[in-house]
């Protein structure tokens, strides 16, 4: 065999060994989260994702989390785009001013597998790449349109406006439910809900169900409004350049764990919601229900409002929101 051929073969083997060594290098990833671990979604999604990555990489890839004490939730999108953080765990409403496309997922049926199968997930991934990010996971809350409830200081009254004159803590997502029923929305930060209810600043509060008993809501309210309602999409994204710089096997670990968390977090948040309801009932809270005709259209009204919010929230992305809605109409997921 010619010496040049032998040298070429040795060189190729060496390159292969170097590539293998590079692929086996330890990787440290920094994640910024919109919530700390007092929020059950942080544990079920972000923390579980980090644990999955560590397990699937045999400990080579480590994800460390920082929360809103480092950067406020509505200011975390840009640091991920610029690579200050490698990963971000957030909800679309926090970066509506940048793009409305992910916010439209509040209007879609809460089913992460359907989002993948029907092209919605890829549509969102393409949108994230406009801003230097790669979509890793897009979860659907509890998966049943029952992620939230409104806790009340008093039961609702009869009639077409059962919230007439009441002030409800919440943001514009809840407007299609609260405002037509006579209520008004007051934007109170999550950490101030208890005191606002205690002092009567608000008469009720819309909030994710899971873990509500740990916030002491039963101490300052006596009623849970029915029906439960709504979906709450959460995203894990990764800085595109950082993702591209990973070995192919590590990229696959990131994507596989993202997919896995979409399913496991829905199951876990559903379980925690049921656990919370049982605990609140045990602590003395009661249920108070909207009239049946109103209750039947709650989620449809919220979906219609979410499409409009996604369109109005960012003019630059409105055309792409409409394109997503057209795709959803093809699958019977939008009117």
Secondary structure, 3 states (H helix, E strand, C coil): CCHHHHHHHHHHHHHHHHHHHHHCCCEEEEEEECCCCCCHHHHHHHHHHHHHHHHHCCCCEEEEEECCCCCCHHHHHHHHHCCCCCEEEECHHHHCCCCCCHHHHHHCCCCHHHHHHCCHHHHHHHHHHCCCEEEEEEECCCCCCECEEEEECCCCCCCCCCCCCCEEECCHHHHHHHHHHCCEEECCCHHHHHHHHHCCCCCEEEEECCCHHHHCHHHHCCEEEECCEECCCEEEEEEHHHHHCCCHHHHHHHHHHHHHHHHHHHHHHHHHHHHHHHHHHHCCCEEEECCHHHHCCHHHHHHHHHHHHHHHCCHHHHHHHHHHHHHHHHCCCCC
